[in-house]
Amino acid sequence: MPVLYLTEDEVRQVLTMEIALEGVEAGLRKMALEEAFNNPRSRCQTDNVMLHVLPAAAKTLGVIGFKAYSTSRAGARFHVTLYDGKTGEMMALMQADFLGQMRTGAASGVASKYLSRKESSAVGIFGTGKQARTQLLAVCKVRPTAKAWVWSRNEENRRAFAAEMSKTCGIEVVAASAPEEAAQNADIICTATSAREPILKGEWLVAGQHLNIAGSNFQSKSEIDVEVVKRANLVCIDNKDQGKLEAGDFVAALDQRVLEWYDIVELGRIVANRAPGRASPQDITLFKSLGIGLEDIAVGVRVLEAAKAAGIGKWLEL
């Protein structure tokens, strides 16, 4: 059976944030309905390279597959592989750096759609990298965003991000002069940094906010302090099983008994109306995004369909 191979440039030609949002939302809903399954990320390494593998299956999407990526001092390389859910035949192999950025942003977009106040118009962004860009792009697609503040340690990066994303999103993006400015002015806060120690403090939060905490997927890293968790009225995550291995943002709160795993709701259950979301306009809601394989294959299958329709990619006999 021929396999469609897609390069990064070809994925970029067909993958929009709207497609990513649809894919992630559908995948999370199907997981809550037990029509899709996600295995936590596994890792192994040599002295120089770490391999990360995220497998998942979605029977009603007709696919099973995985994302695999290697990280080293030289950088990272990402691929998504899709198989037919009935025959097991390989269907597609695609480079997936851009796909991963978009699905991570889309996860926060879905969380913001279901948990933030509908009138939310101001966003605070912590981080200025590729992941921070898709966080803001996704939120702008689901809420009437008018202004955003961005914070990172490097002022030059903040200003460059603000100029670029003002044009990309068609809104006013301001380089914040201090981290609390990005937090206190926002209805929705997104963190997408490589920080090992908290960069968002609970004392800066304002009633009614929604938080997307997306930067860390290692237990040794946390972007938020315990006070953030204390102030959250609702805490949710994309996948609990993976969270127990990777959610460094919750470690201190769990250790101090501020939070218990039974208090944490999977986002898909809220999407599928199997668990309540925001209870009050004054609630602070928190979504911990880890990035799961189910999101990758749910977006990947839509990329495959769009690429076939557009006649792009290279068919391989494997």
N, C-alpha and C positions, 0 to 999 in steps of 0.2 A: 504493500500500500504506500503510495507517495506521501511524503511528509513535507509540509510547508515550512520553509525556513525564513524567518523575518529578522532583519538587522535592526539596530537602534533607529536608524533613519526611517525605515519602513514602518516601525511601530509608531513613531512620532507622526507619520502622515495620517494615521487613522484613529489614534487614541486621543479622545477629547476628555475633559473633565466630566462632561455629562455622561459619557459612556462609563467612565470609572465609577462615578456615583451610582449609576444603575447597577453595575456589576457587584460592587461591594454591598449595597443594600440588599440585593437579591441573595447573595451568598450568606450574609448574616441571618436573614430571615429563614432561609432553608436550613441552616444549622439549628436554629431554635425549633424548627418543625421536624427535626431529625431526618431531614432529606439530604443533608450534607454533613460531612465529618472532617474534622481538622486534627492532625497530629502535631504536637508541639515541635518547635524547631530543635533539631539535633546538630551538634557541632563536634568536629574532630580536628586535629591539627598536627602539623609537623613543627619543626623549630622555626619555620619561616612563614607558613601559610595556615590559615584556618578555613575549613570548609563548613558551610552552613546549609542545611537542607530542610525545607518546609513542605511536607506532603499533605494532600487533602483530596477529598472525593466529593462529588456532587452529582448524585444519581439523576436528579431531575434536570440538571443542566447537561447531562450526557457525557460528562468528562471525569477523569481522574488524572492527577498529575502532581507536579511539585515545582517549586522554585529552588534552585541551587545557586549559591554564589561563594566565591573565594575572596578572602581578604588578606592582604599582605602590605608591607611597606610600599610596594609598587602601586597599590590601589585595590579596587574591587571589580569583580567581573560577575555579571548576573545573567541567568538564563531561566526561562520557564519552559517546561516540557509538558505537553498535553497528550493524553491517551483517550481513545474511545471508551466510554464507560460500559459498553456492552461487549465489544470484541477484544479490547485490550490493545488494539493496533495503535501505534504512535500516529498522532494527527499533526502535531506542530512542535517546532522548536523555535523559540524566539529570544533574542537578546532582551534583557528586562531591567536595565537601569532606570530608564524613563518610566516604564510600567510600574516599577516599585515606588518611585516618587509619587506617581499619580494615585496609586491605590492607597498609599499612606495618607495623602491629602484627602482623598475621598472618604476614608474611614472617619476622619474628623468632621468632614462635611456631613456625613450621615448622622453622626452623633449630635452635631449642631442642629440639624434639621429636626431631630426628635426631642432634644433636651433644652436647647436655648429658647429664650423668649422670642416669639415670632417677630417682634418689632426690633430685635437686636440690630444695631446699625454701626456699632463701633467695635473694632477688633484690636487686640494687643498681641503682637507677635514677638516671641523671644527666639532669636536665631535669624541668620541671614543666608543660610545655605540653600541647596536645592530643595530640601524637604520643607523648609520654611516657606518657600515660594508656593508650593502646591497646597500647603495649609491655608494660606490666605486666598488663593484662587478658589479652593473648594468652598470656603465659608461664603465668599462673594456670590457663589452660585445658589446657595440655599437661604440666604438672609439678605435683607435690603441694606447692604453694607455701604456706608457713605465715607467712613474715615478709618484709618488704621494707624497705630503707633508701632514702631519696630525698635527693639532693643537688642544689642549685642555688645560685647566688650570693645569691639573695634569701631570707632566713629566713622572711619572711611567706608567700612562695609555697610554700616547703618544707612549712610547717605546714599550709597550706590543702590542698595536694596529699595529704599524709598523712591528714588527716581525711576527705577525700572518697573516696580510694581504699581506705581501710580499710573503709568502708561498701560501696563498689561491689564489691570483690573478696572481702569477708568474711574478710580476714586482718589481721594487725597490720602497719601501715605506719608507720615511724618517720622523723621528720625528722633526718637525720644532722647531726652537729655539724661534720664536716669531710669532704671528698671521699674521703679514704682510708678512712674508716669505711664508706661505702657500697660501696667496692670490696672491702675485706678481709673483710667479713662475708658476702659473697655467693657462691653457687654459680653464678649467672647474672648477668651485668652487661649492662645495656642503656643506651646513650647515645642521647639524642634531643634535642640542643641546637642552638642557632644559633652555637655557639662557632667562632671562626676559628682559635684556637690550642688545643693539646691541653689537655683537662680530665681525661683519664684517663692515668695514668702506669704504665709497666710495672713499676716498683719496688713498686707496691701489689698486684700480682696474686698469686694463690695457686694452687698446682698443682690441676688438676682443674676449673678454671672454664671456663665458656663465655661468650663475649662477642658481643653484638649491637651493631654500630656503625652507627647509622642516621641521624645528624643531618645529615651533609654530602653534597651531590651537586655540589659545585664543586671543581675542582682547587686553588683557593686556600684551602680550608678543611680543617682536620683536627681531629678530636676526640681523637686518640690520639698519643702520642709514638712514636718509633722503637723504643724498648725494648718496647712492647706487641707490636709485630710480631715482634721478636727472640724473645720468649718464647712466641709461639704455635707450637704443633706442627702445626696445620692451619689454613690460611687459605682461606676460600671467599667467594664473591660471588654475587649473583643473575645478573649478566650481564657477561662479560668485555669485550665490545665497548663497552658503555656505560661500564664501569669505566675503560677506557683514556682516556676523555674526562672522567670526572667524579670518580674516586676520589681525592680530595685526601688521604685518610687514608693512602694508600700512597705518595705522591709522595716523601717524604723517605726511606722505606725502599728504594724502587726506586733512587733516586739514589745511596744509599750501598751498593747491591748487597746489602742485607740480604735482599731479596726479589726474585724474578723472576716475570714473568707466568706462566711455565710451572709455577711452584710453586702457583699459585692455582687452586682447583677451583670450578666452578660448582655451586651448591647443588642444582640439579635433578639433576645426575649422581649425587649422594649419595642423593637421594630415590628415584631410579630404579635404585639398586643398580649403577650403572655406575662408581662411584668409591668408595673406602673412606672412612668417616667417622672417628670417634674410635677410636684404636687402644688406648688405655690409660686407666684411671680417673685417672691423673695428668696426662694431656695437657691443655693449654690450647688451646681451639678458638676461632676467630674468624670471625664472619660479617659481611661488609661489605654492608650493605643500601643500595642506591641508589634503589630504587623504579622499577619498569619497567612499560611499557605492557601487557605480557602479564598481569601481576598485575591491572591495572585491568580489562581486558576479561574475564578469567577470573572475577573477582568480579562484574563488571557483568552478565554473562549469568545468573548465579545470582540477582542482584537482579531482573532482568527476569522470570525465571521465577516468583519469589516474589510479585512485584507483580501479575502476571497472575493467579496463583492466588488472591490476596487481593482482586482486583478494584479495585485502587487505581491512580491515575495518570490522565492525560488523553490520549486518543487524538487525534492531529493528522493532518490530511491535508496532506502536504508535497509 
